[in-house]
Amino acid sequence: MGLVLDEQKETDEVFEQDGLNFLVGEELMSYPGFTVDYTSSFLRKGFTVDVMGYTGGRC
């Protein structure tokens, strides 16, 4: 599970927040919720996705 740049698919849900459009694949819609956040610190900069109920590993 991850964050990717992609073209919109027919099955994607589209959410708009603060002028940004988020395309969410149908596989994520079965989870109870998710949070997209932007982190900017000395060691790390970028988006993170936290999915409630996801128990898979991270790479």
C-alpha positions as a printed Julia matrix, in Angstrom:
59×3 Matrix{Float64}:
   0.0    0.0     0.0
   1.42   3.36   -0.87
   1.08   6.76   -2.41
   1.61   7.01   -6.17
   1.14   9.52   -8.96
  -1.38   8.01  -11.32
  -4.07   8.77  -13.87
  -7.67   8.62  -12.68
  -9.43   5.3   -13.19
 -13.17   4.77  -13.51
 -13.24   2.96  -10.15
 -11.39   5.72   -8.22
 -13.14   7.94   -5.69
 -12.11  11.62   -5.87
 -11.81  13.75   -2.74
 -10.9   17.46   -2.71
  -9.24  19.07    0.29
  -7.72  22.56    0.37
  -7.48  22.74   -3.42
  -5.85  19.3    -3.83
  -7.6   16.37   -5.49
  -6.94  12.93   -4.05
  -7.74   9.86   -6.13
  -8.45   6.88   -3.92
  -8.38   3.38   -5.39
 -11.27   1.06   -4.67
  -9.03  -1.24   -2.58
  -8.68   1.54    0.04
 -12.42   2.2     0.2
 -12.96  -1.03    2.18
 -10.99   0.38    5.15
 -12.76   2.44    7.85
 -10.64   5.54    7.2
  -7.31   6.95    6.15
  -5.26  10.11    6.68
  -2.95  11.83    4.18
  -0.45  14.2     5.78
   2.59  16.2     4.67
   5.69  16.05    6.85
   8.6   18.47    6.65
  11.48  18.01    9.06
  15.26  17.87    9.04
  15.31  14.14    8.34
  12.17  13.7     6.28
   9.99  15.58    3.83
   6.97  14.24    1.97
   3.5   12.77    2.17
   2.47   9.95    4.47
  -0.64   7.78    4.29
  -2.01   6.13    7.42
  -4.82   3.64    6.9
  -7.02   2.57    9.82
  -7.19  -1.22   10.0
  -4.22  -1.85    7.67
  -1.9   -4.48    9.12
   0.52  -4.93    6.2
   4.22  -4.11    6.29
   6.07  -1.11    4.94
   9.01  -1.06    2.56
